[in-house]
Amino acid sequence: MTPDRFPVFDQYRENVYIIADANHGYKMAGVGDLVSDEVMGNKSEILEPFRFSRYEEGKLHPVSNSPFPWS
């Protein structure tokens, strides 16, 4: 699980793209088209908040105290 419980979508190295899900399961099915565009070299502005760099930059998503992963 990621520190802020949100997924990571990012290029890790040349020819290596990471999709690290964080307990969202089937709700992530819709990002396949965005990720396929990125793999082909077209950066998605929509996926920017989900980059590895958010940890280094301190731009984490808010963490809920709810016991449910969807809230």
Secondary structure, DSSP 4 states (H G I P E B T S, - for coil): --TTS--EEEEEETTEEEEE--S-GGGGGGGHHHHHHHHTT---GGGGGGSTHHHHHT-PPP----SSTT-
